[in-house]
Amino acid sequence: MKKHVDEDLHDAEFRECDLTGARLIGVVMQDAVIDGLVSNLVVNGVEVSGYVEAELDRRHPVRVLIRSDDLADLREAARQLRADWTATIERIRRTPGIEHRSVNDEWSAAQTMRHLVFVHDSWFRRCCRGSTAHFTPMGIGPTVEPYREAHGLNLSATPSLDEIATVRDAQTAELETWLNEITAAELAAPAPVPDDDVWPPYARGRTVRQCLRTVLNETFEHHGFCVRDLDLIDQAN
């Protein structure tokens, strides 16, 4: 176990790190930001994850719908997520070029939407529908090999906001149509993930509902990231 003792970690940044089991003892932590998958977090003897999750649900009721097993709730979640992204894209259009700006080394709005193009192709079309079709070229997927530029992805693509928005409109419409037709039994069935080496490699053994939840969660979380960074850009202007 690596230990940091009596070190000055002012303004340190930990990105894409696994801190499972980390212990911070006798530390000073002021104005800190923790953003990620956090569970069983104990602060000064108090487990705070439940409080955080409850507050996030209060601020974003769509999270509760996403976790639901009820088809009506899942359909409403998809509708709300689409409305949120539609409003955000309209906000982006009011400041031409802002879609390519980024802050704090995060993805730009355009890159974020291109990632959701990939999420739809991989977690919805492949995992929920069993498709073996190539990914949409403009999609942005994992940075690791052999998935980085495979199965139709084109890292040199530079689509416009209109092109990205058109693809996302078609994808969300496809998802909503499918949700209106699928049954509860079909949602509970094993996901029909193709037997190949294409992303995502760890989806086998999941249910269709679990794969759908990944799509909805990604759509929600990345919308939050996008709005957060657009706000920061606006504040800096």
Order of alpha helices (4+ residues) and beta strands (2+ residues): beta-beta-alpha-alpha-alpha-alpha-alpha-alpha-alpha
